[in-house]
Amino acid sequence: MYSKIILLLALVAAVSAQSYYGHQQQYHHEEEHHGPVHYEYHYDVHDDHTGDVHGQKEARKDDSTQGEYYLIDADGHKR
């Protein structure tokens, strides 16, 4: 009786394992298509408590990116 149960469990295990190893997943790679890139942003910091004054602006259109950064030193010089 025990040998029949063990044989049945072994058969179930073999059939179960076969479905995992017998199936190969196919992956489909989709090429990503992005539209033209356009953005524009800026920020400014003016902290009277610390004297920190700086900022940045940047703009991008397609493959061209332009921008600038500024900093005003404690002695008032703009870089």
N, C-alpha and C positions, 0 to 999 in steps of 0.2 A: 504494500500500500504506500509506504513512504517513498519507495523508488519511483512509483508512478507520479507522485506529487512533485518530487525533485525533477523528474524528466519533464513534466508539464511546465514547471517554472523555468527550466533551462530553455525549453522551446520558446516560451513567451519572451524571455530575455534576448534570445537570438533574433527573433522576428523584430522586436523593438529596436535593437541595435542596428539592424539592417536598414531601416528607414532613415536613420540618422546619417549613416555613412554612404548610402546609395544615392542620395539626392544632392546634387550640386546646385548651388545658388548662382543665378546669372545676374550680373550687375550691369546696369545700363548707365553709362556716363553721359550726362547732358552737358553740353558746352554752355557756359554762362555767357549771356549777352547783356552787356550793360550799355545804357544809353550814354549820351555825352554828359560829362561831369561839369556842373556849374554850381559854384557856391560863393558866398561872400560873408565875411564876418569881421568884427572888430571888437576891441575892448579897451577901456581906459581905466586906470587906477589913479585916484587923487585922494590920498590919505593924509589929512591935516595933522593927525596925531603923530604919525611916524615920519611924515615928510616924503613918503614914497609916492613918486609920480612916474608912471610909465604906461605904455600901451602898445597895441599891435593891431594891424589890419592886414587882411589877406583876401585875395580874390582868385578864383580859378575858372577858366573857361576852356573846355576840352583839355588839351595837353599843356596849356600855358598857365603858370601860377606866378602871381606877383604879390608882393607885400612889403611891409616895412615895420620896424619896431623902433620905438623911441624911449628914451630914458632921460629924465631931468635929474642931474646930480644935486646934492645938498647945497652946493654953491651956486645953483641956478643954470649951469651949463647944460645944454641939450645935446645929447648924443644920438 
